[in-house]
């Protein structure tokens, strides 16, 4: 039993009902009593019961935001009901399953019963005459000929001129050509008989001998054209007219399914009559899909229906199927699900995908006209669903590229390259496709069993190959550009619909495609989507969308023009994301920050000392969110301490080995921009105040010798003479560094000290000892934070170098009474850091952010994006 369901009635409006699906019947009952006779106050519960075999899905033009409307027809189309319900998919699937279970094995054609009316007589008698004209019995053929002549005279049909009744005329045993010609004349001149003629034809189908059925299709096919001119357009209620046509076409499809040997006759007589009319073709395709859905996406019966699509095989039907599949894919956003195979439209996607594969073999026309659609569908569905669906997606792509190889006129070099790409896709160990899914439950996609990042990476890898194929397969540059533009348009139509099952993939593809050209209009839409993904991540912790959009933005930065209004402000968005996300997502946001810096570095004048003033100037519009974010994290950006604030934001990325390389690259990018002001070569061995924080942090957290040597190389400093890290630290010439700068450098180094590798802890302890000896006034301010750090090393470290460094520092502290006095409290350090705008460093941990502050940061980051795009 299904509810809530609302039945839509023209006379009674919206009526709440329940639908019950049994093994033999479908029941539609009102939940409340309905008035039976107006004025008599008689009311009762209305209960309609229909035989299961008589109930079919009906097309509906009703549109709803959540795709909840559907229709059912019964009693051969005489009764049509429309409903809306959030349980639409469950109702329809239950009816399909019940019908399939009830009649699949012993399914026989059930005659289409109807009441005979006087106006039905001509159509009925015409069918009777045509049918028996094809009989093997000579007498019956003659009687049928005379009946046809009498019928034409009685109703004054013009075909009467072709007929003359006679007793002993010899009608040949195979008068198919004659019957078809007469039928064509009557169909053209008497279109009002179309509905009755076709109805009677399907009623009598089961009585036709098997050998006569293909010939019968020949005289029936001319009447199909009248479905539009005399059934569809003459009905006052267009929906009712469409239902009549759909009912008749559904009967035709039933013939196809039940009598598979008719395929030749169908392709030569019936299908051309349908394909000549675009509207009929639409209705026919709708009914084909419904029939396929009634069998299930992976039933053998689909192998019967697919050849019908191939038999039509026109560019029009190909376009319709690709368009339908794409729109169905987008329609999954109306009722979003985490995984696409859980969507109500999944079964339809599978059926349409099967049709696409059936059409894809040896079809150069399809590949030329619809290559962008194919690539879009493949990238959205690759590695999704069970093995059967994955195999279909794979076959569609391989067949399509094979068609390009065999049908396109390409030069030898391009053809060789294209075949190499095809071999790459067919490689069983390729990263782009996973044809075997390790599922946790039936139908689970790769996303359920593996990290979503792997899915996005596979999607991007596939996009790279397909993008290259666009260039290789196109006979001209203009066609290649047209393909890429169309593909980008299709991706954009999907990417900006809220749909967690597909949207991350769309952004992964868009990020690669948009490298060719990015404008502010596109960037605006991406930023809006990013704002929504941040809100989602803050609520449920699902980061797939956030990662996909940020990664896409990183790639777009490559081609972002210097004239973009967003260029400089994206720096503040990147910094906010670096601070916002957990350490597991640090690499993604750091990559975005690095891409933004690269783009800014390419701008004229945005280097050296000017970079800070330009960035702070761009922040003025964002201060409503940027300043509260600084307060929340306790790290404030101003002209004086800008570079220290950057280092304070990035230092947590240097703690973990998985994020350290990304953090090092960003620090190096900052250093390169800051140090790019032309200066005499000799002076570059002495770091400037701006570059000092970056060099200090690189040297402090660079675990490998190459980590900090790379920093020196970027700075233009001769690294050949640099031995170990301690020797490098001595190059900073501590006596020339201001007290506040030295304090900030040291405080930043102490963040997450307890999580560092022991060799990095050794380096920091040695650095602190040097400060104690050379700059005791600065060291006094740090003393309060040191006892727990030294104690942790002495109690837990197994490294002799770390123990030695801790003991050395402890002896230095013990030798100075002033140091000992300051060890008891961190108040002096906290006050000093607070006054400099770095109160957040006093926590000495990147992981101690309260939940309420964390949520506020999510809200403020969303507000920051709003301020950027207004």
Secondary structure as UniProt FT lines:
FT   STRAND          2..9
FT   TURN            10..12
FT   STRAND          13..21
FT   STRAND          25..30
FT   STRAND          34..37
FT   TURN            38..41
FT   STRAND          42..44
FT   STRAND          47..51
FT   HELIX           52..54
FT   STRAND          56..58
FT   TURN            65..66
FT   STRAND          69..74
FT   HELIX           75..77
FT   STRAND          79..84
FT   TURN            86..87
FT   HELIX           88..103
FT   TURN            105..106
FT   HELIX           118..120
FT   HELIX           121..133
FT   HELIX           138..154
FT   TURN            155..156
FT   HELIX           158..162
FT   TURN            173..174
FT   HELIX           176..189
FT   HELIX           191..193
FT   HELIX           194..204
FT   HELIX           205..207
FT   HELIX           210..220
FT   HELIX           221..225
FT   HELIX           227..232
FT   TURN            233..234
FT   HELIX           238..258
FT   HELIX           260..262
FT   HELIX           263..265
FT   HELIX           266..270
FT   HELIX           271..275
FT   HELIX           278..295
FT   TURN            297..298
FT   TURN            300..301
FT   HELIX           302..312
FT   HELIX           315..331
FT   TURN            332..335
FT   HELIX           340..342
FT   TURN            344..345
FT   HELIX           346..360
FT   TURN            361..362
FT   HELIX           364..381
FT   TURN            382..383
FT   HELIX           387..407
FT   HELIX           412..426
FT   TURN            428..429
FT   TURN            442..443
FT   HELIX           446..449
FT   HELIX           452..473
FT   HELIX           477..495
FT   TURN            500..502
FT   HELIX           503..513
FT   TURN            514..515
FT   HELIX           520..540
FT   HELIX           544..556
FT   HELIX           557..559
FT   TURN            562..563
FT   TURN            565..568
FT   HELIX           569..580
FT   HELIX           583..585
FT   HELIX           586..601
FT   TURN            604..605
FT   TURN            608..609
FT   HELIX           610..618
FT   HELIX           620..622
FT   HELIX           623..633
FT   TURN            639..641
FT   HELIX           642..650
FT   HELIX           651..654
FT   HELIX           657..674
FT   TURN            675..676
FT   HELIX           681..685
FT   HELIX           689..701
FT   HELIX           705..715
FT   TURN            720..721
FT   HELIX           725..730
FT   TURN            731..732
FT   HELIX           734..736
FT   HELIX           739..749
FT   TURN            750..752
FT   HELIX           753..755
FT   HELIX           758..774
FT   HELIX           776..782
FT   HELIX           783..785
FT   HELIX           787..796
FT   HELIX           800..814
FT   HELIX           817..822
FT   TURN            823..824
FT   HELIX           827..835
FT   TURN            836..837
FT   HELIX           839..843
FT   HELIX           851..869
//
